[in-house]
Amino acid sequence: LVTGDASFSVDAIKLAEDTLKTGEVIGISVALVVLALVFGAIAAALLPVAVGIVAVVGALGLTALVGQAMDLTFMVTNIITMMGLAVGIDYSLFILSRYREEREHGLDKIEAIAAAGATASRAVLFSGMMVALALVGLVIFPDTVFQTMGIGAILVVSVAVLASLTLLPAILGILGDKVNAIRIPFIQRRAPQKTSHATGGFWVWMTRVVTRRPVISLVVGVAVLVMAAIPYFDANMGMSGISALPDDL
């Protein structure tokens, strides 16, 4: 016990906790600075971070329930924190930016929230669904570590989407233009421009090809995914053991 699994587990858990604290401090601090520069207002910068934190807390609660039915490794906390802050900030940033644009284009508060919901929120919903679907690949892997990562990530992405579609619009409905409070000097937003319709480029070409030949596109896409999944059946699983820890432990 002194030189084996017990000592290894203690050091591994402590390392994960220390890494989590460091990541939270650095990640949230950098995110706040970047968001403040993007929005030019402190209040707007705080909203995406708040949604990310809500996603993390909610996912941790759901993970506690899942943990009653199956074993999860301690790294689920790290995965939830990392993914929760990432997607929570990303999704709410997208919706909040669209709301502010619509307000600048002259829509009133409720109409701007509705316009952001009909466009940015819809994109967030489908994006979250695709992310969760992709993460199922970790859950079906016959290893507790991978399954823990997959379950934690799926839960936090789902909560982040739910918070972005419900909590964020509710906050915007309460704050209104106060979301632009505490302006940062010397950072001025550009004047709103009319939305231009893309007429060229790779993604426009790809969209046209797929919509004109949906069946062929589906077959090609599935074939590529199946080929990418072939290595799964030859995977050799094992634990890295003590070599995964820093030399100073």
BASE-50201 format. One line per 2 residues: number of its first residue (from 0); their letters; for each residue z, x, y of N, C-alpha, C. Coordinates in nm, 3 decimals, m for minus. Example, Ala and Ser with C-alpha at 12.3 -4.5 7.8 and 13.67 -1.06 7.14 Angstrom:
<nodes>
0) AS) 0.780:1.319:m0.569:0.780:1.230:m0.450:0.780:1.320:m0.330 ~ 0.708:1.285:m0.225:0.714:1.367:m0.106:0.787:1.290:0.003;
</nodes>
This chain:
<nodes>
0) LV) 0.000:0.082:m0.120:0.000:0.000:0.000:0.000:0.086:0.126 ~ 0.075:0.195:0.121:0.087:0.280:0.240:m0.046:0.344:0.276;
2) TG) m0.121:0.385:0.175:m0.246:0.459:0.203:m0.371:0.379:0.170 ~ m0.356:0.251:0.136:m0.472:0.175:0.090:m0.509:0.059:0.178;
4) DA) m0.530:m0.057:0.114:m0.584:m0.174:0.184:m0.496:m0.223:0.297 ~ m0.363:m0.218:0.279:m0.274:m0.270:0.382:m0.288:m0.190:0.512;
6) SF) m0.285:m0.058:0.503:m0.298:0.026:0.622:m0.437:0.009:0.685 ~ m0.539:0.001:0.599:m0.675:m0.018:0.649:m0.686:m0.150:0.726;
8) SV) m0.628:m0.256:0.673:m0.635:m0.387:0.738:m0.562:m0.387:0.872 ~ m0.446:m0.323:0.876:m0.369:m0.316:1.001:m0.450:m0.246:1.110;
10) DA) m0.507:m0.130:1.075:m0.585:m0.056:1.174:m0.710:m0.132:1.215 ~ m0.776:m0.198:1.119:m0.898:m0.271:1.148:m0.870:m0.389:1.241;
12) IK) m0.761:m0.462:1.215:m0.727:m0.577:1.299:m0.688:m0.531:1.440 ~ m0.610:m0.423:1.448:m0.571:m0.371:1.580:m0.693:m0.325:1.659;
14) LA) m0.786:m0.259:1.590:m0.907:m0.214:1.656:m0.989:m0.332:1.708 ~ m0.998:m0.438:1.628:m1.073:m0.557:1.670:m1.008:m0.623:1.791;
16) ED) m0.874:m0.631:1.792:m0.804:m0.692:1.905:m0.822:m0.610:2.032 ~ m0.811:m0.477:2.020:m0.827:m0.391:2.138:m0.970:m0.399:2.192;
18) TL) m1.066:m0.401:2.100:m1.206:m0.411:2.142:m1.232:m0.544:2.211 ~ m1.171:m0.650:2.159:m1.189:m0.782:2.217:m1.135:m0.786:2.360;
20) KT) m1.016:m0.730:2.381:m0.958:m0.730:2.516:m1.045:m0.651:2.613 ~ m1.090:m0.534:2.568:m1.175:m0.453:2.655:m1.306:m0.524:2.686;
22) GE) m1.366:m0.585:2.585:m1.491:m0.655:2.605:m1.478:m0.773:2.699 ~ m1.366:m0.847:2.687:m1.344:m0.961:2.775:m1.332:m0.917:2.921;
24) VI) m1.253:m0.813:2.944:m1.231:m0.767:3.081:m1.361:m0.717:3.143 ~ m1.431:m0.631:3.071:m1.556:m0.575:3.123:m1.662:m0.683:3.135;
26) GI) m1.678:m0.763:3.030:m1.784:m0.864:3.029:m1.767:m0.967:3.140 ~ m1.647:m1.023:3.154:m1.625:m1.125:3.256:m1.637:m1.064:3.396;
28) SV) m1.587:m0.943:3.414:m1.595:m0.879:3.546:m1.739:m0.856:3.588 ~ m1.818:m0.799:3.497:m1.959:m0.774:3.528:m2.034:m0.905:3.550;
30) AL) m2.004:m1.005:3.467:m2.071:m1.134:3.481:m2.042:m1.197:3.617 ~ m1.918:m1.189:3.663:m1.882:m1.246:3.792:m1.957:m1.177:3.906;
32) VV) m1.966:m1.045:3.899:m2.036:m0.970:4.004:m2.185:m1.009:4.006 ~ m2.248:m1.011:3.888:m2.390:m1.044:3.880:m2.416:m1.188:3.927;
34) LA) m2.332:m1.281:3.881:m2.350:m1.421:3.920:m2.328:m1.440:4.070 ~ m2.232:m1.368:4.126:m2.208:m1.378:4.269:m2.328:m1.329:4.348;
36) LV) m2.391:m1.222:4.300:m2.510:m1.170:4.368:m2.629:m1.266:4.352 ~ m2.639:m1.329:4.234:m2.750:m1.421:4.209:m2.738:m1.546:4.294;
38) FG) m2.618:m1.606:4.297:m2.599:m1.732:4.367:m2.565:m1.713:4.515 ~ m2.508:m1.597:4.548:m2.467:m1.576:4.686:m2.344:m1.653:4.725;
40) AI) m2.271:m1.707:4.627:m2.150:m1.786:4.655:m2.052:m1.768:4.539 ~ m1.926:m1.754:4.573:m1.823:m1.730:4.472:m1.801:m1.854:4.385;
42) AA) m1.799:m1.971:4.446:m1.776:m2.094:4.370:m1.881:m2.114:4.262 ~ m2.007:m2.091:4.297:m2.115:m2.106:4.199:m2.104:m2.002:4.090;
44) AL) m2.055:m1.883:4.124:m2.042:m1.777:4.024:m1.933:m1.808:3.923 ~ m1.830:m1.878:3.965:m1.717:m1.907:3.877:m1.750:m2.015:3.774;
46) LP) m1.841:m2.106:3.807:m1.870:m2.218:3.718:m1.923:m2.175:3.581 ~ m2.027:m2.090:3.573:m2.075:m2.047:3.441:m1.969:m1.977:3.359;
48) VA) m1.886:m1.895:3.423:m1.779:m1.826:3.350:m1.679:m1.928:3.297 ~ m1.648:m2.029:3.376:m1.555:m2.133:3.332:m1.610:m2.207:3.211;
50) VG) m1.739:m2.239:3.213:m1.801:m2.307:3.098:m1.796:m2.218:2.976 ~ m1.820:m2.087:2.993:m1.812:m1.994:2.881:m1.673:m1.988:2.821;
52) IV) m1.572:m1.988:2.906:m1.433:m1.985:2.857:m1.399:m2.113:2.783 ~ m1.444:m2.227:2.835:m1.422:m2.355:2.767:m1.487:m2.353:2.629;
54) AV) m1.608:m2.297:2.621:m1.677:m2.290:2.492:m1.599:m2.205:2.393 ~ m1.543:m2.095:2.439:m1.465:m2.008:2.351:m1.340:m2.079:2.301;
56) VG) m1.267:m2.142:2.391:m1.142:m2.211:2.353:m1.172:m2.325:2.256 ~ m1.275:m2.404:2.286:m1.309:m2.515:2.198:m1.351:m2.469:2.060;
58) AL) m1.430:m2.361:2.055:m1.476:m2.309:1.926:m1.360:m2.252:1.845 ~ m1.264:m2.190:1.911:m1.147:m2.139:1.839:m1.068:m2.252:1.775;
60) GL) m1.059:m2.365:1.846:m0.991:m2.481:1.788:m1.064:m2.534:1.666 ~ m1.196:m2.543:1.674:m1.274:m2.590:1.560:m1.266:m2.490:1.444;
62) TA) m1.262:m2.362:1.476:m1.251:m2.260:1.371:m1.120:m2.272:1.296 ~ m1.014:m2.309:1.367:m0.885:m2.329:1.301:m0.894:m2.440:1.197;
64) LV) m0.972:m2.544:1.228:m0.991:m2.653:1.132:m1.075:m2.607:1.014 ~ m1.182:m2.534:1.042:m1.266:m2.483:0.933:m1.187:m2.389:0.844;
66) GQ) m1.097:m2.313:0.905:m1.016:m2.218:0.828:m0.922:m2.284:0.729 ~ m0.899:m2.414:0.744:m0.817:m2.484:0.647:m0.892:m2.507:0.516;
68) AM) m1.025:m2.501:0.523:m1.106:m2.530:0.404:m1.165:m2.405:0.340 ~ m1.175:m2.296:0.415:m1.234:m2.173:0.360:m1.176:m2.053:0.431;
70) DL) m1.186:m1.939:0.367:m1.133:m1.815:0.424:m1.230:m1.758:0.527 ~ m1.176:m1.718:0.642:m1.254:m1.654:0.747:m1.189:m1.520:0.782;
72) TF) m1.268:m1.419:0.809:m1.213:m1.288:0.844:m1.167:m1.289:0.990 ~ m1.086:m1.191:1.025:m1.027:m1.186:1.159:m1.132:m1.163:1.268;
74) MV) m1.250:m1.113:1.231:m1.352:m1.084:1.333:m1.415:m1.211:1.391 ~ m1.379:m1.327:1.340:m1.436:m1.451:1.394:m1.401:m1.466:1.542;
76) TN) m1.283:m1.416:1.581:m1.242:m1.423:1.722:m1.336:m1.340:1.809 ~ m1.372:m1.220:1.762:m1.463:m1.135:1.838:m1.600:m1.200:1.853;
78) II) m1.650:m1.257:1.744:m1.782:m1.320:1.747:m1.783:m1.438:1.843 ~ m1.679:m1.522:1.836:m1.672:m1.640:1.921:m1.664:m1.600:2.068;
80) TM) m1.583:m1.501:2.100:m1.570:m1.458:2.239:m1.701:m1.401:2.292 ~ m1.763:m1.316:2.214:m1.888:m1.252:2.256:m1.998:m1.356:2.276;
82) MG) m2.020:m1.439:2.175:m2.127:m1.539:2.181:m2.095:m1.650:2.282 ~ m1.969:m1.688:2.289:m1.930:m1.797:2.379:m1.954:m1.763:2.525;
84) LA) m1.913:m1.644:2.565:m1.935:m1.602:2.703:m2.085:m1.588:2.732 ~ m2.158:m1.536:2.632:m2.301:m1.514:2.652:m2.377:m1.644:2.671;
86) VG) m2.369:m1.733:2.573:m2.447:m1.857:2.582:m2.388:m1.954:2.684 ~ m2.256:m1.955:2.698:m2.194:m2.044:2.797:m2.241:m2.012:2.938;
88) ID) m2.241:m1.883:2.971:m2.287:m1.840:3.103:m2.437:m1.863:3.117 ~ m2.512:m1.830:3.013:m2.658:m1.842:3.017:m2.701:m1.987:3.038;
90) YS) m2.649:m2.078:2.957:m2.689:m2.217:2.966:m2.648:m2.281:3.098 ~ m2.524:m2.259:3.139:m2.478:m2.320:3.263:m2.546:m2.259:3.385;
92) LF) m2.580:m2.130:3.378:m2.654:m2.066:3.486:m2.790:m2.133:3.504 ~ m2.856:m2.163:3.394:m2.987:m2.228:3.397:m2.978:m2.365:3.462;
94) IL) m2.879:m2.445:3.418:m2.865:m2.581:3.471:m2.821:m2.579:3.617 ~ m2.726:m2.493:3.649:m2.676:m2.485:3.786:m2.785:m2.441:3.883;
96) SR) m2.867:m2.346:3.842:m2.977:m2.300:3.927:m3.074:m2.414:3.955 ~ m3.104:m2.491:3.851:m3.197:m2.603:3.870:m3.137:m2.708:3.963;
98) YR) m3.009:m2.736:3.950:m2.943:m2.832:4.037:m2.953:m2.789:4.183 ~ m2.925:m2.663:4.209:m2.929:m2.614:4.346:m3.072:m2.618:4.402;
100) EE) m3.169:m2.590:4.318:m3.308:m2.597:4.362:m3.345:m2.740:4.401 ~ m3.303:m2.836:4.318:m3.335:m2.975:4.348:m3.267:m3.022:4.476;
102) RE) m3.147:m2.975:4.501:m3.079:m3.010:4.626:m3.153:m2.950:4.744 ~ m3.203:m2.829:4.729:m3.278:m2.767:4.837:m3.411:m2.835:4.862;
104) HG) m3.464:m2.901:4.759:m3.589:m2.973:4.775:m3.568:m3.114:4.832 ~ m3.443:m3.149:4.862:m3.416:m3.274:4.932:m3.357:m3.386:4.850;
106) LD) m3.338:m3.369:4.719:m3.278:m3.476:4.639:m3.129:m3.487:4.670 ~ m3.075:m3.610:4.661:m2.931:m3.622:4.680:m2.858:m3.574:4.556;
108) KI) m2.726:m3.575:4.563:m2.646:m3.513:4.458:m2.673:m3.571:4.320 ~ m2.666:m3.702:4.307:m2.684:m3.765:4.177:m2.825:m3.744:4.124;
110) EA) m2.924:m3.757:4.213:m3.062:m3.738:4.170:m3.086:m3.593:4.127 ~ m3.025:m3.499:4.196:m3.040:m3.358:4.160:m2.978:m3.329:4.024;
112) IA) m2.862:m3.389:3.997:m2.798:m3.372:3.867:m2.886:m3.432:3.757 ~ m2.943:m3.550:3.787:m3.029:m3.616:3.688:m3.155:m3.535:3.663;
114) AA) m3.214:m3.479:3.769:m3.334:m3.397:3.753:m3.304:m3.272:3.673 ~ m3.190:m3.209:3.699:m3.151:m3.091:3.622:m3.126:m3.128:3.476;
116) GA) m3.069:m3.246:3.455:m3.044:m3.291:3.318:m3.171:m3.320:3.241 ~ m3.271:m3.375:3.309:m3.396:m3.411:3.243:m3.483:m3.289:3.213;
118) TA) m3.454:m3.177:3.276:m3.536:m3.057:3.258:m3.455:m2.943:3.197 ~ m3.366:m2.884:3.276:m3.290:m2.768:3.230:m3.197:m2.804:3.114;
120) SR) m3.129:m2.917:3.123:m3.036:m2.955:3.016:m3.111:m2.980:2.885 ~ m3.229:m3.038:2.895:m3.309:m3.062:2.774:m3.349:m2.928:2.711;
122) AV) m3.387:m2.833:2.794:m3.422:m2.700:2.742:m3.302:m2.635:2.676 ~ m3.184:m2.652:2.737:m3.061:m2.595:2.680:m3.031:m2.658:2.544;
124) LF) m3.050:m2.789:2.532:m3.025:m2.857:2.405:m3.113:m2.801:2.294 ~ m3.242:m2.790:2.319:m3.332:m2.739:2.216:m3.308:m2.590:2.189;
126) SG) m3.274:m2.515:2.292:m3.243:m2.373:2.273:m3.120:m2.357:2.184 ~ m3.015:m2.437:2.212:m2.895:m2.430:2.130:m2.920:m2.469:1.986;
128) MM) m3.005:m2.570:1.965:m3.039:m2.612:1.829:m3.109:m2.499:1.754 ~ m3.201:m2.431:1.820:m3.274:m2.322:1.755:m3.182:m2.204:1.725;
130) VA) m3.091:m2.174:1.817:m2.995:m2.064:1.794:m2.906:m2.096:1.674 ~ m2.853:m2.219:1.670:m2.767:m2.259:1.558:m2.843:m2.256:1.426;
132) LA) m2.967:m2.301:1.428:m3.049:m2.299:1.306:m3.073:m2.156:1.259 ~ m3.098:m2.067:1.352:m3.120:m1.927:1.315:m2.994:m1.865:1.255;
134) LV) m2.878:m1.904:1.307:m2.751:m1.847:1.259:m2.714:m1.896:1.120 ~ m2.779:m2.003:1.073:m2.754:m2.048:0.936:m2.789:m1.938:0.836;
136) GL) m2.881:m1.851:0.874:m2.915:m1.739:0.788:m2.796:m1.652:0.753 ~ m2.698:m1.642:0.844:m2.577:m1.566:0.813:m2.485:m1.644:0.719;
138) VI) m2.482:m1.776:0.735:m2.390:m1.857:0.655:m2.432:m1.859:0.508 ~ m2.562:m1.858:0.480:m2.607:m1.865:0.341:m2.598:m1.729:0.272;
140) FP) m2.570:m1.624:0.348:m2.554:m1.492:0.286:m2.423:m1.489:0.208 ~ m2.425:m1.449:0.082:m2.305:m1.455:m0.003:m2.204:m1.345:0.027;
142) DT) m2.154:m1.345:0.148:m2.055:m1.245:0.188:m1.965:m1.307:0.295 ~ m1.834:m1.292:0.280:m1.739:m1.357:0.371:m1.756:m1.310:0.515;
144) VF) m1.785:m1.182:0.533:m1.800:m1.128:0.669:m1.917:m1.195:0.740 ~ m2.032:m1.203:0.672:m2.149:m1.264:0.732:m2.128:m1.414:0.755;
146) QT) m2.066:m1.479:0.658:m2.040:m1.622:0.673:m1.946:m1.649:0.789 ~ m1.846:m1.564:0.807:m1.755:m1.578:0.920:m1.829:m1.564:1.052;
148) MG) m1.914:m1.462:1.061:m1.993:m1.442:1.182:m2.081:m1.564:1.210 ~ m2.147:m1.615:1.105:m2.236:m1.729:1.124:m2.163:m1.854:1.166;
150) IG) m2.052:m1.886:1.099:m1.977:m2.007:1.131:m1.920:m2.000:1.272 ~ m1.860:m1.887:1.306:m1.804:m1.872:1.440:m1.910:m1.885:1.548;
152) AI) m2.025:m1.821:1.527:m2.132:m1.826:1.627:m2.190:m1.967:1.639 ~ m2.210:m2.035:1.527:m2.265:m2.171:1.530:m2.170:m2.265:1.605;
154) LV) m2.041:m2.253:1.576:m1.944:m2.340:1.642:m1.942:m2.317:1.792 ~ m1.941:m2.192:1.835:m1.929:m2.166:1.979:m2.058:m2.201:2.052;
156) VS) m2.173:m2.181:1.988:m2.299:m2.222:2.051:m2.302:m2.374:2.066 ~ m2.257:m2.446:1.964:m2.256:m2.593:1.970:m2.164:m2.642:2.082;
158) VA) m2.046:m2.582:2.094:m1.953:m2.622:2.199:m2.009:m2.585:2.336 ~ m2.075:m2.470:2.347:m2.134:m2.430:2.475:m2.241:m2.527:2.520;
160) VL) m2.324:m2.571:2.425:m2.428:m2.670:2.458:m2.363:m2.801:2.503 ~ m2.262:m2.846:2.428:m2.194:m2.972:2.461:m2.129:m2.963:2.599;
162) AS) m2.065:m2.851:2.629:m2.001:m2.834:2.760:m2.104:m2.829:2.872 ~ m2.216:m2.764:2.846:m2.321:m2.754:2.948:m2.384:m2.889:2.978;
164) LT) m2.393:m2.976:2.876:m2.457:m3.107:2.893:m2.363:m3.215:2.946 ~ m2.233:m3.192:2.935:m2.137:m3.295:2.976:m2.040:m3.247:3.083;
166) LL) m1.968:m3.140:3.053:m1.866:m3.091:3.146:m1.927:m3.040:3.276 ~ m2.033:m2.960:3.266:m2.095:m2.902:3.386:m2.150:m3.009:3.481;
168) PA) m2.228:m3.108:3.432:m2.274:m3.213:3.524:m2.158:m3.290:3.588 ~ m2.050:m3.310:3.512:m1.935:m3.381:3.568:m1.872:m3.301:3.682;
170) IL) m1.861:m3.170:3.662:m1.806:m3.084:3.768:m1.896:m3.084:3.890 ~ m2.028:m3.079:3.866:m2.122:m3.083:3.978:m2.111:m3.216:4.053;
172) GI) m2.087:m3.325:3.978:m2.071:m3.454:4.043:m1.948:m3.458:4.133 ~ m1.845:m3.383:4.096:m1.723:m3.379:4.177:m1.740:m3.284:4.296;
174) LG) m1.796:m3.166:4.270:m1.806:m3.064:4.374:m1.920:m3.092:4.473 ~ m2.035:m3.135:4.419:m2.149:m3.155:4.508:m2.191:m3.023:4.572;
176) DK) m2.207:m3.023:4.704:m2.249:m2.901:4.774:m2.136:m2.800:4.790 ~ m2.014:m2.838:4.750:m1.904:m2.741:4.754:m1.924:m2.631:4.651;
178) VN) m2.021:m2.649:4.560:m2.052:m2.544:4.464:m2.103:m2.420:4.535 ~ m2.147:m2.435:4.660:m2.195:m2.321:4.739:m2.088:m2.265:4.830;
180) AI) m1.963:m2.301:4.803:m1.852:m2.255:4.888:m1.829:m2.105:4.873 ~ m1.766:m2.049:4.975:m1.731:m1.906:4.983:m1.858:m1.822:4.972;
182) RI) m1.941:m1.833:5.071:m2.066:m1.757:5.075:m2.039:m1.607:5.086 ~ m2.125:m1.529:5.026:m2.116:m1.384:5.035:m2.204:m1.338:5.151;
184) PF) m2.148:m1.264:5.246:m2.227:m1.219:5.361:m2.345:m1.132:5.319 ~ m2.452:m1.141:5.398:m2.572:m1.057:5.381:m2.656:m1.095:5.259;
186) IQ) m2.613:m1.197:5.183:m2.692:m1.242:5.068:m2.742:m1.382:5.099 ~ m2.868:m1.391:5.134:m2.927:m1.519:5.171:m3.023:m1.564:5.063;
188) RR) m3.018:m1.691:5.031:m3.111:m1.747:4.932:m3.248:m1.763:4.994 ~ m3.351:m1.741:4.915:m3.487:m1.760:4.962:m3.516:m1.908:4.985;
190) AP) m3.605:m1.933:5.076:m3.643:m2.073:5.103:m3.707:m2.133:4.979 ~ m3.680:m2.259:4.950:m3.736:m2.321:4.830:m3.888:m2.325:4.836;
192) QK) m3.950:m2.299:4.723:m4.094:m2.300:4.715:m4.138:m2.409:4.619 ~ m4.258:m2.459:4.641:m4.310:m2.560:4.551:m4.339:m2.500:4.415;
194) TS) m4.309:m2.577:4.312:m4.332:m2.529:4.175:m4.482:m2.519:4.149 ~ m4.524:m2.404:4.100:m4.665:m2.385:4.068:m4.686:m2.402:3.919;
196) HA) m4.799:m2.456:3.881:m4.830:m2.478:3.741:m4.906:m2.358:3.687 ~ m4.854:m2.302:3.577:m4.918:m2.185:3.518:m5.053:m2.223:3.459;
198) TG) m5.151:m2.138:3.483:m5.285:m2.165:3.432:m5.333:m2.057:3.336 ~ m5.259:m1.951:3.323:m5.301:m1.842:3.235:m5.183:m1.769:3.179;
200) GF) m5.209:m1.662:3.106:m5.102:m1.584:3.047:m5.088:m1.609:2.898 ~ m5.010:m1.523:2.834:m4.996:m1.529:2.689:m4.934:m1.661:2.642;
202) WV) m4.826:m1.705:2.709:m4.754:m1.823:2.661:m4.836:m1.949:2.680 ~ m4.914:m1.955:2.788:m5.002:m2.070:2.807:m5.108:m2.074:2.696;
204) WM) m5.166:m1.957:2.667:m5.265:m1.948:2.559:m5.203:m1.987:2.425 ~ m5.082:m1.935:2.396:m5.016:m1.966:2.270:m4.987:m2.115:2.259;
206) TR) m4.940:m2.176:2.366:m4.911:m2.319:2.364:m5.036:m2.401:2.334 ~ m5.145:m2.364:2.395:m5.269:m2.437:2.372:m5.318:m2.422:2.228;
208) VV) m5.306:m2.301:2.174:m5.349:m2.278:2.036:m5.267:m2.361:1.939 ~ m5.135:m2.361:1.958:m5.045:m2.432:1.866:m5.067:m2.582:1.874;
210) TR) m5.081:m2.635:1.995:m5.098:m2.780:2.008:m5.235:m2.827:1.958 ~ m5.336:m2.739:1.966:m5.469:m2.778:1.916:m5.478:m2.767:1.765;
212) RP) m5.405:m2.673:1.705:m5.409:m2.651:1.561:m5.266:m2.652:1.506 ~ m5.197:m2.766:1.513:m5.055:m2.769:1.474:m5.032:m2.739:1.326;
214) VI) m5.116:m2.791:1.238:m5.096:m2.769:1.094:m5.116:m2.622:1.058 ~ m5.223:m2.564:1.108:m5.250:m2.423:1.081:m5.138:m2.336:1.139;
216) SL) m5.094:m2.368:1.259:m4.986:m2.292:1.323:m4.858:m2.301:1.243 ~ m4.829:m2.420:1.189:m4.710:m2.439:1.108:m4.716:m2.355:0.982;
218) VV) m4.830:m2.355:0.915:m4.846:m2.277:0.792:m4.830:m2.128:0.820 ~ m4.892:m2.080:0.926:m4.883:m1.938:0.961:m4.739:m1.900:0.996;
220) GV) m4.674:m1.987:1.074:m4.536:m1.959:1.112:m4.442:m1.953:0.994 ~ m4.454:m2.050:0.903:m4.370:m2.052:0.783:m4.398:m1.931:0.696;
222) AV) m4.525:m1.891:0.684:m4.560:m1.775:0.602:m4.496:m1.648:0.656 ~ m4.498:m1.631:0.787:m4.435:m1.513:0.849:m4.285:m1.513:0.823;
224) LV) m4.221:m1.629:0.836:m4.077:m1.638:0.814:m4.040:m1.610:0.669 ~ m4.120:m1.660:0.576:m4.095:m1.634:0.433:m4.107:m1.486:0.403;
226) MA) m4.209:m1.422:0.458:m4.225:m1.278:0.438:m4.107:m1.201:0.496 ~ m4.058:m1.245:0.609:m3.944:m1.178:0.671:m3.816:m1.197:0.591;
228) AI) m3.809:m1.305:0.511:m3.689:m1.335:0.433:m3.688:m1.268:0.296 ~ m3.800:m1.210:0.254:m3.809:m1.151:0.120:m3.702:m1.044:0.096;
230) PY) m3.673:m0.954:0.191:m3.569:m0.851:0.167:m3.433:m0.908:0.133 ~ m3.408:m1.033:0.169:m3.279:m1.096:0.139:m3.249:m1.092:m0.010;
232) FD) m3.350:m1.109:m0.093:m3.329:m1.119:m0.238:m3.304:m0.981:m0.302 ~ m3.328:m0.874:m0.230:m3.304:m0.740:m0.282:m3.188:m0.671:m0.211;
234) AN) m3.108:m0.749:m0.138:m3.000:m0.690:m0.059:m2.891:m0.634:m0.149 ~ m2.845:m0.514:m0.116:m2.731:m0.451:m0.185:m2.611:m0.458:m0.093;
236) MG) m2.512:m0.537:m0.132:m2.397:m0.558:m0.045:m2.281:m0.467:m0.086 ~ m2.205:m0.427:0.014:m2.087:m0.345:m0.010:m2.009:m0.328:0.118;
238) MS) m1.888:m0.279:0.107:m1.805:m0.256:0.224:m1.810:m0.110:0.263 ~ m1.817:m0.085:0.393:m1.822:0.054:0.440:m1.687:0.124:0.427;
240) GI) m1.580:0.045:0.422:m1.448:0.103:0.400:m1.396:0.183:0.518 ~ m1.319:0.286:0.488:m1.249:0.362:0.591:m1.345:0.431:0.686;
242) SA) m1.467:0.458:0.642:m1.563:0.528:0.726:m1.606:0.445:0.847 ~ m1.578:0.312:0.844:m1.617:0.226:0.955:m1.522:0.239:1.074;
244) LP) m1.405:0.298:1.053:m1.306:0.310:1.159:m1.323:0.442:1.233 ~ m1.281:0.446:1.360:m1.288:0.573:1.435:m1.205:0.681:1.369;
246) DD) m1.243:0.807:1.392:m1.174:0.920:1.325:m1.031:0.936:1.370 ~ m0.993:0.884:1.488:m0.857:0.907:1.538:m0.755:0.811:1.478;
248) L) m0.798:0.716:1.392:m0.702:0.626:1.327:m0.654:0.686:1.196;
</nodes>
